[in-house]
Amino acid sequence: MDSKINNQIKMNHLYRGDCIRVMKNKMFPNSIDLVFADPPYNLSGKNLTLIGNKTGGNFYKVNADWDKMSDVDYDKFTDEWINCCYNLLRDRGSIYICCTLHNINSILSSLKKLKMNVKNIITWYKTNAMPNITKRTFTHSTEFIIYATKNSKWVFNYYDLKEINPERQKNGDLKQMRDVWSIPITQGRERLKLDNKKALHPTQKPEELVKRIIIASSNENDLVLDPFIGTGTTAVIAERYNRNWIGIEKDSNYRKHALSRIKNNRI
Ligand SMILES: C[S@@+](CC[C@H](N)C(=O)[O-])C[C@H]1O[C@@H](n2cnc3c(N)ncnc32)[C@H](O)[C@@H]1O
């Protein structure tokens, strides 16, 4: 898919920069069908490191500058970017936001201020979660994905979800997609690696997870926005299922790798 201008929006394009600025200055209200957002969780510097794990390095502790804010700044940032997404969404549009117990309150509070309708809180059960080296809590093996809609009419492709649901009923029939998804943390060939074999990005989301969201809440030729696109997962899946996309990423190295991943997936 080439970049194309539709109603002055540059589609299938990865902007580099701060998503709030890009959404305010480069995009238009009521133009987006679906937002998938995997924002910073503001966890850096607050967790223990697991040294030398095989999945690609010490990334139990996400320790990145983009993931460090005071609690007050984080709430303000969350309000601001969600507000921008709300303005860009079409009336029938949906938003999915990844989070953990650490930031779920901020996100729900921002959605509530906008009177968005929270339809589900999906639990992502990470079947290969990192071990708990503190031995002082239950081992964390879940993240959440808040699914909210803007208005009373929204796209939900119930039957397509049944088709792609890997779970089956006892007699082998198709099964409704539930709100608990068992998916491993991105690993193997899907995981982008540096030359030293460490993971390029600490939080690359699994393609399977993004696929379910795109199939559920968009149709072919719709426009999907990811304001924190990281390694480009959303763009790759959007193209695979014939959706248009816009991505935003402030880190130029991640953007460079995302662009080459998108290009490779076209081949
Ligand atoms: C949790 S990661 C997203 C990972 C992505 N879902 C993937 O599959 O690779 C968040 C990303 O947002 C970027 N980021 C952080 N703050 C940003 C901002 N204000 N504007 C744009 N990108 C930002 C970070 O550089 C990081 O790559």
The ligand as an SDF file (V2000), in Angstrom:
LIG
                    3D

 27 29  0  0  0  0  0  0  0  0999 V2000
    4.4970    0.6590   24.5400 C   0  0  0  0  0  0  0  0  0  0  0  0
    5.4200    1.1370   23.1430 S   0  0  0  0  0  0  0  0  0  0  0  0
    4.4500    0.6120   21.7390 C   0  0  0  0  0  0  0  0  0  0  0  0
    4.9140   -0.6830   21.1310 C   0  0  0  0  0  0  0  0  0  0  0  0
    4.1160   -1.1070   19.9030 C   0  0  0  0  0  0  0  0  0  0  0  0
    2.7510   -1.4290   20.2260 N   0  0  0  0  0  0  0  0  0  0  0  0
    4.7660   -2.2920   19.1790 C   0  0  0  0  0  0  0  0  0  0  0  0
    4.0970   -3.3220   18.9400 O   0  0  0  0  0  0  0  0  0  0  0  0
    5.9380   -2.1940   18.8600 O   0  0  0  0  0  0  0  0  0  0  0  0
    5.1890    2.8490   23.1660 C   0  0  0  0  0  0  0  0  0  0  0  0
    5.9130    3.6050   22.0620 C   0  0  0  0  0  0  0  0  0  0  0  0
    5.4810    4.9570   22.0860 O   0  0  0  0  0  0  0  0  0  0  0  0
    6.5730    5.8140   21.8150 C   0  0  0  0  0  0  0  0  0  0  0  0
    6.2060    7.1050   22.4260 N   0  0  0  0  0  0  0  0  0  0  0  0
    6.2720    7.4400   23.7340 C   0  0  0  0  0  0  0  0  0  0  0  0
    5.7700    8.6720   23.9340 N   0  0  0  0  0  0  0  0  0  0  0  0
    5.3630    9.1120   22.7130 C   0  0  0  0  0  0  0  0  0  0  0  0
    4.7420   10.3010   22.2610 C   0  0  0  0  0  0  0  0  0  0  0  0
    4.4570   11.3150   23.1100 N   0  0  0  0  0  0  0  0  0  0  0  0
    4.4520   10.4200   20.9460 N   0  0  0  0  0  0  0  0  0  0  0  0
    4.7440    9.4270   20.0700 C   0  0  0  0  0  0  0  0  0  0  0  0
    5.3470    8.2580   20.4450 N   0  0  0  0  0  0  0  0  0  0  0  0
    5.6430    8.1150   21.7500 C   0  0  0  0  0  0  0  0  0  0  0  0
    7.7830    5.1180   22.4170 C   0  0  0  0  0  0  0  0  0  0  0  0
    8.9670    5.5110   21.7690 O   0  0  0  0  0  0  0  0  0  0  0  0
    7.4260    3.6430   22.2070 C   0  0  0  0  0  0  0  0  0  0  0  0
    8.0080    3.1320   21.0300 O   0  0  0  0  0  0  0  0  0  0  0  0
  1  2  1  0
  2  3  1  0
  2 10  1  0
  3  4  1  0
  4  5  1  0
  5  6  1  0
  5  7  1  0
  7  8  2  0
  7  9  1  0
 10 11  1  0
 11 12  1  0
 11 26  1  0
 12 13  1  0
 13 14  1  0
 13 24  1  0
 14 15  1  0
 14 23  1  0
 15 16  2  0
 16 17  1  0
 17 18  1  0
 17 23  2  0
 18 19  1  0
 18 20  2  0
 20 21  1  0
 21 22  2  0
 22 23  1  0
 24 25  1  0
 24 26  1  0
 26 27  1  0
M  CHG  2   2   1   9  -1
M  END
$$$$
